[in-house]
Amino acid sequence: MEEKGCSSEGPEVRKGPWTMEEDSILVNYIANHSEGAWNSLAKSAGLKRTGKSCRLRWLNYLRPDVRRGNITPEEQLLIIELHSKLGNRWSKIAKHLPGRTDNEIKNYWRTKIHKHINKHRDTSVLYNCDVSKQYKHQGDTGWMDIGTTTGYPTGTCFSQPSHKLIHASICGRKLRSICPEGLTTR
């Protein structure tokens, strides 16, 4: 009896990690023929991979504009802000973070942010603080103005002059350095 999805007549589909040779074949083929029509691309390029596997490999690893490295604090704030608006629509969120893939953002959310938010949900305290004067004196702290909206999830940390909400468990030392004159509980 034949297993579902397998054909004794068709070519064998390779599974598992991609080799450097396969990566090279895929990159060269796309450079010469462009991306798209992934099932026929896999066959035409001579790869023993599924079209889906080729598409995911290209989009998540091989594209020249894919950014490598840790998510920056600015990107983290943007992910939190966009997630509060868009929910788990990772591709829409990724469009606002050039070079980051939807898969990378989803994994970052699930392994870092979501766990931290759930861990501190019951003990969270949001503080109000006028940071405009302190921010001007501190210069560029690397934080990003992400606009003004409401309904942020617990765990959100804002530090631009236009944002007054700061979450102590995430901001830690930054909170004390920006609001040394005191905080008021919200």
N, C-alpha and C positions, 0 to 999 in steps of 0.2 A: 504494500500500500504506500502510495506517495504522500509525503508530508505536504501540508498546505503551504503554498508559496514556492515550492521547489519543483523543478522540472528536470527530468532525467535527460532531456534533449538539449536544454539551454546551457549557456556557459555557466561555469561555477562562479558564484559571487563570493568575493573575499570579504571577510569580516575581521575585526580587530584593529589594532593600531595601524595608522598609515605609515608607509615607508617614505624616506626622503625621495626615492625615485618616483613614487606615485604623486607626491606633492609637486615635484618638478614637472611631471607630465601634465597635471591638471593646470598648473600656473601657465605653462607654455601654451597649452591648448586654448585657454581663455584669452591669453594675450593675442593670439592669432585669430580667434573666431568669436570672441565675446562670450559672456555668460548667458544662461537661460536654457530652456528646453533640456533640463538636466538629465532625463533618461537617455535621450539620444546623444547628449554630450558624453556621458559615461561610455557608451558603446563606441562612438566615433573616436574618442581619445584613446581607446584601447585599454581602458581601466576595467578591472573586474570588480567594480563597485556599483552600488545602486545609484540612481540619480539623486535620491535624497541624501545619501552619504556624501556624494560629491558637492552638492549644494551646501550642506552644513559645514563641510571641511573648508570650502571657499569662504563662506560668510563669516565663520567664527575664528578662522586661523590664518588663512592665506591671503586674504585681501590686503593690498598694500596699505590701506588706511586704517587697519585695525590697530588700536592702541594696546600696548602691553604695559604691565605694571599695576601697582596698587591704585585703587580708587582714591582720588584726592578728597580732602574735606569739602571742597567746593562741589565736587560731583556728588558726594554723599548728601549734602544739603539739597541739591537739585533733585536727586532721586527721591528723597523723602517728600519734598514739595510736590513733585509730579505724581508720585504714588498716591498722595492724598487727593489729587484731582482725578487721576486716570485709573486708579486701582491697579490690578495685575496686568495691565496692557503693556507688556515689556517692550514690544517693538515700537510703540508710540513713545514710550519713555526714552528708548535708545536714540530716536531721531533728534532728541534735544542734547545728546551727549556724543558729539562727533568722535568716531573711532571706537566707540564702545558697542559691543554687541548686545542684543536682547538677552541672550543666554547668560552672558557675563553679569549683566545687571540683575537678572532674576536670581542667579546664584549668590550674588553679593547681598541682595535683599534678604534671602532666606537664611543665609549663614551668619550674617553680621547684624544687620539692622533689626530684622523681625525678632530674632532671639533676644536682643538687647531690650527692645520695646516690651516684649512680653515679660521679661525678667523684672523690669522696673515699673510695670503698669500700676501695681497697687501702692507703691511707695513714692510715686512721682509727685513733685511739687513744681509748679511753674511760677517763675518770678517775673515781676515787672521791673524794668530798669531803663532809665533814659540813658542810652549809650551814645547819643550824638556827640556830646562834648568829649567824652573819653575816647571815642573812636577817632575823632579828628587828631587828637594828640598822639595816639598810638600808631598812626600811619596805616599802611596796608598790612592787615593781619592775615591776609589770604582767605578771608571769608567773602562770600558772594551775596550780592543783592538778588534775591530770588522773587521779588515782587510782594505784594500784600494780598494775602488771601486768608481765609479762616478755615477752621475744621482740621487743623493739623493733628496727626496722631501723637499720642504720648511719646516722648522721646525726642521731640523736635527741638532743635537748638538754633536760635536766630541771634545774630550779633551785628547786623547792619543798623544804622541809625533809624531806618524805617521799620525795623522789627524790634519789638520790645519783649517778646517772649523768649525766655532762656530756660532750658531744662538743666537743672543742676547736675543730675547724674551723668549726663553726656558731656556737658561743658567743663565740669570740674574746675581746674585752675584758671582757665580762660574766663570763667564767670567772675571769679574773685578779682582778676586783674582788670576787668572792664568795669565792674561796678563796686569799687572799693568803698564808696560812701554808704552803702547799705542797700538792702533789697526789700521789696514789699511783696508779700505772698499774694498770689492771684487766686 
